[in-house]
Amino acid sequence: MKFTSQKIAYHFFALSMLLLSLQIVYGFIMGFAHMGYDVLHEWIPFNAATATHKNLLVVWIISGFMGAAYYIIPDESDTELWSVPLAKLQFWSLAIVGVVAVAGFHVGWWEGRKFLEIPRPLDFLVAINVILFLVIILMTLFKGKKQTTTAWVLTMGLVFLALLYLPGMVYFDNISVDSFMRWWVVHLWVEGVWELIMGGILSFLLIKLTGVDREVIEKWLYVIVGLTFLSGILGTGHHYYYTGGPDYWLLVGGIFSALEPLAFLGMTIFAVQMYRKGNKSHPNKLALYWTMSTAIVSFLGAGLLGLAHTLPGVNLYTHGTLITAMHGHLAFWGAYASLVLAIMSYSMPLMTGRKIYDNRNGHLAFWFSNIGMLGMTMAFAAAGVAQVYLERIAGYEFMVAAEETKAHFFVLIIAATVFTIGIGFFIGNFFSFGLPSDDALNDAPEFEPLLA
């Protein structure tokens, strides 16, 4: 750790761990409800559990992104964070908004728009919080001694993340128009600007972990940014047809959605090539594992599984079914969740001075969570294929199909238990590092650079 202000990242990472734990709890509530054991329905209805599970996902990952930015930007800019007190204020306001929003879901205080259920008053508080965050980051960049492509790609991803939240704050009486604008937030976040954030964090980690020259890595970053915008913007159109848009969006959206795996393939090739070029002597193997896992699993989940059901002839049957859950779980896990865990694994030893790099619990966390998530993905796939056949082809009613797919959720619960054990190991490992310390300040290189 080069600067004391980087310690603020710990607050956001700890909040992410708490929210991830809660998200898993609500995932189990939903899984058991699918099996017919909805014993908590009187206190936590299924719709409240669903809204909480999905919104916790968004908030814990964004909290992780903010923590990553607070750690990376001072390092890349070679300067202290612009204002630590304001960063702490921004953290506490984010945490309070998250707690109030989750509590609100349980008493019916929400907007009822999937992924954007947070009530309008909290929307404005979120907007103010993000503006404060961006002011801190941009001021740090402008006063910094260095300007790097990695820092600016990460920052622009965060700026666009904030801007694309605004369409979701506009109220429309027409449900088709409202859904059209909602997808500007939901889709252009996860398959657009979040990929910029992913590229920036991935670039930083690969520079630090492999020792490959910055210029080489950042050239790859330009390619990934180009592929992201080429495919992600028009790829949003594959949702428009189903919300009342013109027929041509089915074709346009399908074609450009099919190109989206190119961005993730680019990230995978990028990471693998940098690893092969690197000297592989960095002692933090767990951070390297999570970094490589991010690139590879995101290609499988977001790329290949997204392509598997995005073509119009297939999507006509799979849209809005558990096939989407199959794609969504592995995509979010690979592309964004694993990335947050990677930057945590890299930064925690440096912020605390406890260089517990290659520990047993860390390795167990990596393998249990990844194996568990793959098991969940396969269970969703089996349930989704059965649902598509029963509902969309054979013509059974929704509840009849749900009854017939209960067995797949038994498998899902087993896989989710394996996944939870892995996350438990990760959280235990996270807190075993203790709190960040000024004694960990060190401006020396982490390991010898590559030989010429």
C-alpha positions, 0 to 999 in steps of 0.5 A: 500500500502506497498511501494511507488514504487507500485504507478507506477501501476496506470499509466498502469491501467489508460492506460487500461481504455483509451484503453478499451474505444477506444475498445468499440467505435470500437466495436460499429462501427463494430456492426452498420456496421453489421446492414448495417450502415457502414457510416464511411467506407470511413474513417474507413473501416471494416477491420481497425475497426476489427484490431483496436478493437481486438488489443486494447483488447490485449494491454489494458489487457496486460497493466493491467497485467503489472500494476498488476505485478508492484503492486503485486510483491513488495508486495509479495517480501516485497521490493521496485520495482527495478527501478521506472524510468525504469518502467516509461520509459517502460510505456511511450514506451508501450503507444507510441507503442500502439498509433502508431500501432492504427494510422497505422491500419487506413493508411494501415500500418500492417501485415494483420495477425489476432491479430498480425497486428502490423507492424514488426518495432513495433514488435521489439519495443514491444519485447524491451519493454517487455524485460525491463519490465521482467528485472524490475520484475525479479530484484525485485524478486531476491532482495526481502526478500520473495519468494512466489509461487504466485509471481513466477507463475505470473512472469513465466506467464509473461515470457512465454507471452514474449517468445511466442510472438517471433514465431509471429515475424518470417516471413514465405512464406508458409501461412500454416506454417505462420498460424501454428506459429501464433496460437502459439502466439494467442492460447497459450497466451489466453489458456495457459500462460495468465491462469498462469497470471490469476492464480497468480493474482487470488491467490494474491486477494484471499489471501488478500480478504479472509484471508485463509492461503497462503499455502492452496491457493497456493496448489490449484495454482499448480493444476490449473497450471498443468491442464492449461498445460495439456490441453492448449498446445495440445488443440492448435491443433484444429486450425491446421487442418483448416490451412493445418495441418494433419487430426490427429490434428482434433482429438487431438486438439478436445480431449484436447480442450475439457479438457480445461474447467477443468482448468477453473472449477478448478479456479472456485472451487478454488475461491468459496472454498476460499470464503467459508473458508474465514471470509468475513469481508474484507470491499472491497466488490467490489474487492471480487465481481470482483474476484468471477466473474472472476472465475465463468464467465471465466468458463462459457465463456472460459470453457462451451462455448468453449466446446460447439463448440470445438468438431470436429463434431461441430467445422466443422460447427462453425469454423470461424463463429459468434459462435467464437465471442460468445465464445470469448467475454464472455471468454475474459471478464470473464477470463482476463478483469474482472480480471484486473478490480478486481485488480484495484478495490482492489489496487486503495483504497490502493494506494490513501488512499481513501477507497471508498469500497462499493459505488453505482457507483461501484456496478452499474458498476459491474451489468451493465457491466456483464448483458450487456456482457451476452446480447451480448453473447446471441445476438452473439449466436443467430446470429451465429446459424443462420449463421451456418445454412444458410451458412454451411447447407443451402448453402447460400452465406456469404453476404446473410446470413449476411443480414438475421442476421442483426436483431440480431445485433440490439439486440447486440447494445442494450446489448452493450449499457448496457455494455458501461454504466457499463464500464462508471460507472467503469471508473468514479469510477476509476478516483474518487479515484484520484492519488496515494499518499505517505500518503496511505503507510501502512504496517498494515494488512487490516483486522484481519486474520481468527481465528484458 
